[in-house]
Amino acid sequence: MSDAQSYVIEDLPIELRLSDDELAAHRAHITTFIADLVERAGANGAVLGLSGGIDSTLTAYLAVEALGEGGVYGLVLPSDVNTDENMSDAERVAETLGIEYDVVEIDPIVEAFFEAYPEEGIDRRIETDPLRTAAGNVRVRTRGVLNYFVANVKGRLVLGTGNRSEALTGYFTKYGDQAVDCNPIGNLYKLQIRQLAAHVGVPEDLVEKPPSAEMWEGQTDEAEMGLTYDLLDAVLALHVDGPLSKRATAETLGVAESAVERVEGLYAGSEHKRHMPPAPAPLDL
């Protein structure tokens, strides 16, 4: 059994896992995509944010394979809500790959936004929505600005780290972590991300780490979405990307229709994030 095949979800009633041949094909396809995009742009390489999570880690591994160590520059951008473990993992990834990187504390920048807030300002450790989400988005957008600042100075492209599961559910910050030049792993569901990460040699502890955007203290992806990624991926594949009805999807997966409706709601509610900002239709005068 290969490393990739060892990450099997035993109770998944549909087959989303990729074969070894498919993993090899995706690996080659993505690395070629990165190399071609950088070459066509006339760029000196790529910049990406390293969070210590599986998505940024896999993207970094594939970017180094495509561009070489000197072609990839990492930014570790911690705030006070990030865990020391994740930031340590982010630096470990950079050091393992042998890429140049910097650590930039974003709290002073974020604090300036909070202090500039009209009226009487807001606490940087907001515990309730909607201010908690707004504060989390400020952190994410600050990282996006820094990524582009460094990329512009160095003449490089910004690599995104978003996957298909996040894109279809809107689980990203508009003009934040999706303020990027491309998403190399954007066609893969989360389960497939883990598979491909194991395939390219990402350490097991990073492959298995629970995902978290760390927008606020204690936040995890699955808790915020109200779904496990395994269930989310299955509903997306069968119902959103696939042809099955809500009822057929629920029966196939052995879950309540409300779970499928939850994914439907995430998909519909985030439609605006997947398009350019709208403008009125042209007038035929």
C-alpha positions as CSV (number, residue, x, y, z in Angstrom):
1,M,0.0,0.0,0.0
2,S,1.4,3.4,-1.0
3,D,1.6,6.4,1.4
4,A,-1.3,8.0,-0.4
5,Q,-3.5,4.9,-0.1
6,S,-2.9,4.7,3.6
7,Y,-5.1,7.8,4.1
8,V,-8.3,5.9,3.5
9,I,-11.6,7.0,4.8
10,E,-13.2,3.7,5.5
11,D,-16.8,4.8,5.7
12,L,-16.9,7.0,2.6
13,P,-19.6,5.5,0.4
14,I,-18.3,7.1,-2.8
15,E,-14.8,6.9,-4.2
16,L,-13.1,10.3,-4.2
17,R,-9.6,9.0,-3.6
18,L,-7.2,9.2,-6.5
19,S,-5.2,6.3,-7.7
20,D,-1.4,6.4,-7.7
21,D,-1.4,7.1,-11.4
22,E,-3.9,9.9,-11.0
23,L,-1.8,11.4,-8.2
24,A,1.3,11.3,-10.3
25,A,-0.6,13.0,-13.2
26,H,-1.9,15.7,-10.9
27,R,1.6,16.3,-9.5
28,A,3.0,16.7,-13.0
29,H,0.1,18.8,-14.1
30,I,0.3,21.3,-11.2
31,T,4.1,21.7,-11.3
32,T,3.9,22.3,-15.1
33,F,1.1,24.9,-14.5
34,I,3.2,26.8,-11.9
35,A,6.4,26.8,-14.0
36,D,4.5,27.9,-17.2
37,L,2.6,30.6,-15.4
38,V,5.8,32.1,-13.9
39,E,7.6,31.9,-17.2
40,R,4.7,33.6,-19.2
41,A,4.5,36.4,-16.6
42,G,8.3,37.0,-16.9
43,A,8.4,36.7,-13.1
44,N,11.5,35.9,-11.0
45,G,9.6,33.2,-9.1
46,A,6.8,32.9,-6.6
47,V,5.8,34.1,-3.1
48,L,3.4,32.3,-0.9
49,G,2.2,32.5,2.7
50,L,3.1,29.6,4.9
51,S,0.6,28.8,7.7
52,G,1.8,25.3,8.7
53,G,-1.4,23.8,7.3
54,I,-1.7,21.2,4.7
55,D,-2.8,23.4,1.8
56,S,0.1,25.9,2.0
57,T,2.5,23.0,2.8
58,L,1.5,21.0,-0.3
59,T,1.6,24.2,-2.5
60,A,5.1,24.9,-1.2
61,Y,6.3,21.4,-2.0
62,L,4.9,21.5,-5.5
63,A,6.2,25.1,-6.1
64,V,9.8,24.0,-5.2
65,E,9.5,21.1,-7.5
66,A,8.4,23.4,-10.3
67,L,10.7,26.4,-9.7
68,G,13.5,25.1,-7.5
69,E,14.5,26.3,-4.1
70,G,15.6,29.8,-5.3
71,G,12.3,30.3,-7.1
72,V,10.1,30.2,-4.0
73,Y,10.0,32.7,-1.2
74,G,7.9,32.0,1.9
75,L,6.2,34.4,4.3
76,V,5.2,33.3,7.8
77,L,2.7,35.9,9.0
78,P,1.6,35.2,12.6
79,S,-0.8,37.1,14.7
80,D,-1.7,36.8,18.4
81,V,-4.4,34.3,17.6
82,N,-2.1,31.8,15.8
83,T,-0.7,28.9,17.8
84,D,3.0,28.5,18.3
85,E,2.7,25.0,16.9
86,N,1.4,26.1,13.6
87,M,4.0,28.9,13.2
88,S,6.7,26.4,14.1
89,D,5.3,24.0,11.5
90,A,5.4,26.8,8.8
91,E,9.0,27.5,9.5
92,R,9.8,23.8,9.5
93,V,8.3,23.5,6.0
94,A,10.4,26.3,4.7
95,E,13.6,24.9,6.3
96,T,12.9,21.4,5.1
97,L,12.4,22.7,1.5
98,G,15.4,25.0,1.8
99,I,13.6,28.1,0.6
100,E,14.2,31.6,1.8
101,Y,11.5,33.0,4.1
102,D,10.8,35.7,6.5
103,V,8.6,36.0,9.6
104,V,6.5,39.1,9.9
105,E,4.3,39.7,12.9
106,I,1.1,41.3,11.6
107,D,-0.4,42.4,14.9
108,P,1.0,46.0,14.7
109,I,-0.6,46.4,11.3
110,V,-3.9,44.8,12.4
111,E,-4.0,46.9,15.5
112,A,-3.7,50.1,13.4
113,F,-6.9,49.0,11.5
114,F,-8.7,48.4,14.8
115,E,-7.6,51.8,16.2
116,A,-8.7,53.5,13.0
117,Y,-12.2,52.0,13.2
118,P,-14.8,54.8,13.2
119,E,-16.7,55.6,16.4
120,E,-14.8,54.2,19.4
121,G,-12.7,51.4,17.9
122,I,-12.9,47.7,18.6
123,D,-11.2,45.2,20.8
124,R,-8.7,43.1,18.9
125,R,-9.9,40.0,20.7
126,I,-13.6,40.1,19.8
127,E,-15.4,37.0,20.9
128,T,-18.7,37.4,19.1
129,D,-19.9,37.8,15.6
130,P,-20.1,39.9,13.5
131,L,-17.1,41.8,14.9
132,R,-15.2,38.5,15.4
133,T,-15.5,37.6,11.7
134,A,-14.7,41.2,10.7
135,A,-11.6,41.2,12.8
136,G,-10.5,37.8,11.5
137,N,-11.0,39.1,7.9
138,V,-8.7,42.0,8.7
139,R,-6.0,39.6,9.7
140,V,-6.4,37.6,6.5
141,R,-6.5,40.7,4.2
142,T,-3.4,42.1,5.9
143,R,-1.5,38.9,5.0
144,G,-2.7,39.3,1.4
145,V,-1.4,42.9,1.2
146,L,2.0,41.7,2.6
147,N,2.2,38.8,0.1
148,Y,1.7,41.3,-2.8
149,F,4.0,43.9,-1.3
150,V,6.8,41.4,-1.2
151,A,5.9,39.8,-4.5
152,N,5.9,43.3,-6.2
153,V,9.3,44.2,-4.8
154,K,10.8,40.9,-5.8
155,G,9.1,40.7,-9.2
156,R,7.3,37.5,-8.3
157,L,3.8,36.0,-8.5
158,V,1.7,35.2,-5.5
159,L,0.7,31.6,-5.2
160,G,-2.7,30.9,-3.6
161,T,-3.2,27.8,-1.4
162,G,-7.0,27.4,-1.8
163,N,-8.6,24.1,-2.7
164,R,-11.9,23.1,-4.4
165,S,-13.8,22.4,-1.2
166,E,-13.1,25.9,0.1
167,A,-13.8,27.6,-3.2
168,L,-17.2,26.0,-3.6
169,T,-18.3,26.8,-0.1
170,G,-16.9,30.3,0.1
171,Y,-14.6,29.3,2.9
172,F,-12.1,32.0,2.2
173,T,-11.9,35.7,2.8
174,K,-12.8,37.9,-0.2
175,Y,-9.7,39.9,-1.2
176,G,-7.8,38.1,1.5
177,D,-6.4,34.6,1.1
178,Q,-7.9,34.5,-2.4
179,A,-6.1,37.7,-3.4
180,V,-3.6,35.7,-5.5
181,D,-2.3,35.2,-9.0
182,C,-3.3,31.5,-9.2
183,N,-4.5,28.5,-7.1
184,P,-2.3,25.5,-8.1
185,I,-4.3,23.0,-6.0
186,G,-7.6,24.7,-6.6
187,N,-9.1,21.7,-8.5
188,L,-8.6,19.2,-5.7
189,Y,-11.0,18.3,-2.8
190,K,-9.6,18.4,0.7
191,L,-9.4,14.6,0.8
192,Q,-7.4,14.6,-2.4
193,I,-5.1,17.4,-1.0
194,R,-4.2,15.1,1.9
195,Q,-3.5,12.2,-0.6
196,L,-1.3,14.3,-2.8
197,A,0.5,15.7,0.1
198,A,1.4,12.2,1.3
199,H,2.3,11.3,-2.3
200,V,4.9,14.1,-2.5
201,G,6.4,13.4,0.9
202,V,4.8,15.8,3.3
203,P,5.4,14.6,6.9
204,E,2.5,12.5,8.3
205,D,1.9,14.9,11.2
206,L,1.2,17.7,8.8
207,V,-1.0,15.6,6.5
208,E,-3.2,14.6,9.5
209,K,-3.3,18.0,11.3
210,P,-6.8,19.3,11.8
211,P,-7.3,22.3,9.4
212,S,-7.7,25.8,10.8
213,A,-7.7,29.2,9.2
214,E,-6.9,30.6,12.6
215,M,-8.9,33.7,12.0
216,W,-9.6,33.8,15.8
217,E,-8.4,31.9,18.8
218,G,-9.5,28.3,18.9
219,Q,-11.1,28.4,15.4
220,T,-11.2,25.2,13.3
221,D,-12.5,24.8,9.7
222,E,-14.9,21.9,10.4
223,A,-16.4,23.5,13.6
224,E,-17.1,26.7,11.7
225,M,-18.6,25.0,8.7
226,G,-20.6,22.5,10.8
227,L,-19.4,19.6,8.6
228,T,-16.5,17.3,8.4
229,Y,-14.4,17.7,5.2
230,D,-15.1,14.1,4.3
231,L,-18.9,14.7,4.3
232,L,-18.5,18.1,2.6
233,D,-16.4,16.7,-0.2
234,A,-18.8,13.9,-0.8
235,V,-21.8,16.2,-1.0
236,L,-19.9,18.6,-3.3
237,A,-18.9,15.8,-5.6
238,L,-22.4,14.2,-5.8
239,H,-24.7,17.2,-5.7
240,V,-22.9,20.5,-6.5
241,D,-20.4,19.2,-9.0
242,G,-22.4,16.1,-9.7
243,P,-25.8,15.2,-11.0
244,L,-27.6,13.8,-8.0
245,S,-30.6,15.5,-6.4
246,K,-30.6,16.5,-2.8
247,R,-32.6,13.4,-1.8
248,A,-30.5,11.0,-3.8
249,T,-27.3,12.5,-2.3
250,A,-28.6,12.2,1.2
251,E,-29.7,8.6,0.6
252,T,-26.4,7.7,-1.0
253,L,-24.4,9.1,1.9
254,G,-26.8,7.9,4.6
255,V,-27.2,11.4,6.0
256,A,-30.1,13.7,6.7
257,E,-31.2,16.0,3.9
258,S,-30.4,18.9,6.2
259,A,-26.7,18.1,5.8
260,V,-27.0,18.5,2.0
261,E,-29.0,21.7,2.5
262,R,-26.2,23.0,4.6
263,V,-23.8,22.6,1.8
264,E,-26.3,24.0,-0.7
265,G,-26.5,27.1,1.5
266,L,-22.8,27.5,1.7
267,Y,-22.5,27.2,-2.1
268,A,-25.3,29.6,-2.9
269,G,-24.4,32.2,-0.3
270,S,-20.8,32.4,-1.5
271,E,-21.6,32.7,-5.2
272,H,-20.5,36.3,-5.2
273,K,-17.0,35.3,-4.1
274,R,-16.4,33.3,-7.2
275,H,-17.0,36.1,-9.7
276,M,-15.7,39.5,-10.5
277,P,-17.7,42.3,-8.9
278,P,-20.9,42.8,-10.9
279,A,-21.8,45.9,-12.9
280,P,-25.1,46.9,-14.4
281,A,-25.8,45.3,-17.8
282,P,-24.9,47.6,-20.7
283,L,-27.7,50.0,-21.8
284,D,-28.9,49.7,-25.4
285,L,-29.6,53.3,-26.1
